[in-house]
Amino acid sequence: MSHATPHYASFRSIGAYVPEKVLTNADLEKMVDTSDEWIVKRTGIKERHIAADDEATSDMGAKAGQTAIERAGLNAEDIDLVLCATVTPDYFNMPSTACIVSDKLGIKNVQAFDISAACSGFVYALSVAKAFIESGMKRNVLVVGAEKFSSIVDYTDRTTCILFGDGAGAAVISATENKDEAFVDIHASADGSYADFLVTPAPGSVNPVSQKVIDEGLQYVQMKGNETFKLAVKTLTKDVKEILEKNNISAETIPHFVPHQANYRIIKAVGDALKMREDQVVLTVHKYGNTSAASIPMAINDIWESGRLRQGDMMLLDTFGGGLTWASALLPFAGKSL
Ligand SMILES: CC(C)(COP(=O)(O)OP(=O)(O)OC[C@H]1O[C@@H](n2cnc3c(N)ncnc32)[C@H](O)[C@@H]1OP(=O)(O)O)[C@@H](O)C(=O)NCCC(=O)NCCS
């Protein structure tokens, strides 16, 4: 009986796309009853980027994906699975944004589908890529996290409109026989009993589009901010501690802790609980706000483009979002350093 060489999943490259238009706290002061001081103090956010009216989630995802494919030294023909994590798809029912991204990148006749796990979407998608590669079914997976969150935000609601931004990030996950390059572990979980903490009530089978939906603004994101905040800190801390313990890795040895960028206070509380040094914690929330599924790959791209992320560096990813969903991942960067 022959034994096939085992395939491991490795993180080969990163790319991102940030839309041009900037929405500052000063701009928001003119739109709702808020202040730069309140927003910075409560969230750490100073500005966020907003997609152009004619720019769809797939446009941003395709741009990030193109960069990731090039940086992996691959071509469109090499990609055999496309995953797009998003809760702001081009179309809410069909086709999936992954199909449209594939078409825009010239990726033909390969499996493509979306992952809906809100802010946890990118790490969820990494776990799917890992499973496809380890099973031997696929070799080069394009994982995109892309959001036009501004398309579901009510810019008259000061409790949500200050938080979110648009953008995209993407990574190529490839098969390797080299264990040193392999993903170490991914934990992903969910608890639907907290579904009402973060929800867009329409459109969907519960609330199909109607005049009532429009009149009541049910197409916009609704959030129990304070409850979400408390649960996020508790869950993220526990989850990260567990993945580190399970793999016998101590927090101080991780060069890059990349938490979901929702709120500086959440990141600080989790970082402090893990006794992380400031230089370990990746921060982009001040300039991008919360970009949901795009947040983690955009943050990884930032440290790669600034030369901080080197080949072989261990990354600890940690995220939390609507569902509720949460996930953490331990994986080395297996691409080339800048
Ligand atoms: C949204 C969030 C910043 C609000 O901060 P908070 O400290 O929890 O504040 P609260 O919601 O308790 O509101 C405190 C007060 O500020 C007010 N407030 C809310 N938004 C405001 C704004 N943009 N500007 C000024 N005041 C605001 C509230 O109305 C409230 O006033 P009140 O005390 O008179 O009722 C915070 O809860 C948060 O970040 N939650 C997690 C959100 C998140 O991460 N979501 C995505 C998960 S992926």
The ligand as an SDF file (V2000), in Angstrom:
LIG
                    3D

 48 50  0  0  0  0  0  0  0  0999 V2000
  -20.2830   50.9400   20.4680 C   0  0  0  0  0  0  0  0  0  0  0  0
  -19.3870   51.2360   21.6450 C   0  0  0  0  0  0  0  0  0  0  0  0
  -18.1750   52.0180   21.1690 C   0  0  0  0  0  0  0  0  0  0  0  0
  -20.1330   52.1030   22.6270 C   0  0  0  0  0  0  0  0  0  0  0  0
  -19.3410   52.3460   23.7800 O   0  0  0  0  0  0  0  0  0  0  0  0
  -19.9270   52.1050   25.2330 P   0  0  0  0  0  0  0  0  0  0  0  0
  -18.8550   52.5180   26.1660 O   0  0  0  0  0  0  0  0  0  0  0  0
  -20.3920   50.6820   25.2930 O   0  0  0  0  0  0  0  0  0  0  0  0
  -21.0950   53.1290   25.2870 O   0  0  0  0  0  0  0  0  0  0  0  0
  -22.6730   52.8840   25.4940 P   0  0  0  0  0  0  0  0  0  0  0  0
  -23.2410   52.1330   24.3440 O   0  0  0  0  0  0  0  0  0  0  0  0
  -22.8600   52.3180   26.8630 O   0  0  0  0  0  0  0  0  0  0  0  0
  -23.1630   54.3560   25.4510 O   0  0  0  0  0  0  0  0  0  0  0  0
  -22.7510   55.3440   26.3770 C   0  0  0  0  0  0  0  0  0  0  0  0
  -23.3880   56.6580   26.0290 C   0  0  0  0  0  0  0  0  0  0  0  0
  -22.7730   57.1960   24.8360 O   0  0  0  0  0  0  0  0  0  0  0  0
  -23.7810   57.5520   23.8890 C   0  0  0  0  0  0  0  0  0  0  0  0
  -23.2620   57.3830   22.5450 N   0  0  0  0  0  0  0  0  0  0  0  0
  -23.3610   56.2800   21.7610 C   0  0  0  0  0  0  0  0  0  0  0  0
  -22.7540   56.5100   20.5870 N   0  0  0  0  0  0  0  0  0  0  0  0
  -22.2760   57.7710   20.6360 C   0  0  0  0  0  0  0  0  0  0  0  0
  -21.5590   58.5560   19.7300 C   0  0  0  0  0  0  0  0  0  0  0  0
  -21.1910   58.1190   18.5060 N   0  0  0  0  0  0  0  0  0  0  0  0
  -21.1900   59.8100   20.1120 N   0  0  0  0  0  0  0  0  0  0  0  0
  -21.5310   60.2890   21.3130 C   0  0  0  0  0  0  0  0  0  0  0  0
  -22.2190   59.5790   22.2170 N   0  0  0  0  0  0  0  0  0  0  0  0
  -22.5990   58.3260   21.8810 C   0  0  0  0  0  0  0  0  0  0  0  0
  -24.9190   56.6380   24.2040 C   0  0  0  0  0  0  0  0  0  0  0  0
  -26.1310   57.1570   23.7230 O   0  0  0  0  0  0  0  0  0  0  0  0
  -24.8720   56.5740   25.7200 C   0  0  0  0  0  0  0  0  0  0  0  0
  -25.4930   57.7160   26.2220 O   0  0  0  0  0  0  0  0  0  0  0  0
  -26.3940   57.6320   27.5600 P   0  0  0  0  0  0  0  0  0  0  0  0
  -25.4440   57.1710   28.6280 O   0  0  0  0  0  0  0  0  0  0  0  0
  -26.8720   59.0350   27.6940 O   0  0  0  0  0  0  0  0  0  0  0  0
  -27.4690   56.6380   27.2350 O   0  0  0  0  0  0  0  0  0  0  0  0
  -18.9350   49.9500   22.3300 C   0  0  0  0  0  0  0  0  0  0  0  0
  -20.0090   49.3800   23.0180 O   0  0  0  0  0  0  0  0  0  0  0  0
  -18.3780   48.9300   21.4000 C   0  0  0  0  0  0  0  0  0  0  0  0
  -17.3770   49.1460   20.7510 O   0  0  0  0  0  0  0  0  0  0  0  0
  -19.0150   47.7530   21.3640 N   0  0  0  0  0  0  0  0  0  0  0  0
  -18.5470   46.6350   20.5930 C   0  0  0  0  0  0  0  0  0  0  0  0
  -18.8720   46.8830   19.2050 C   0  0  0  0  0  0  0  0  0  0  0  0
  -18.2460   45.8820   18.3390 C   0  0  0  0  0  0  0  0  0  0  0  0
  -17.1210   45.5330   18.5130 O   0  0  0  0  0  0  0  0  0  0  0  0
  -19.0150   45.4280   17.3800 N   0  0  0  0  0  0  0  0  0  0  0  0
  -18.5690   44.6040   16.3780 C   0  0  0  0  0  0  0  0  0  0  0  0
  -18.1660   43.2850   16.9000 C   0  0  0  0  0  0  0  0  0  0  0  0
  -17.3590   42.5370   15.6040 S   0  0  0  0  0  0  0  0  0  0  0  0
  1  2  1  0
  2  3  1  0
  2  4  1  0
  2 36  1  0
  4  5  1  0
  5  6  1  0
  6  7  2  0
  6  8  1  0
  6  9  1  0
  9 10  1  0
 10 11  2  0
 10 12  1  0
 10 13  1  0
 13 14  1  0
 14 15  1  0
 15 16  1  0
 15 30  1  0
 16 17  1  0
 17 18  1  0
 17 28  1  0
 18 19  1  0
 18 27  1  0
 19 20  2  0
 20 21  1  0
 21 22  1  0
 21 27  2  0
 22 23  1  0
 22 24  2  0
 24 25  1  0
 25 26  2  0
 26 27  1  0
 28 29  1  0
 28 30  1  0
 30 31  1  0
 31 32  1  0
 32 33  2  0
 32 34  1  0
 32 35  1  0
 36 37  1  0
 36 38  1  0
 38 39  2  0
 38 40  1  0
 40 41  1  0
 41 42  1  0
 42 43  1  0
 43 44  2  0
 43 45  1  0
 45 46  1  0
 46 47  1  0
 47 48  1  0
M  END
$$$$
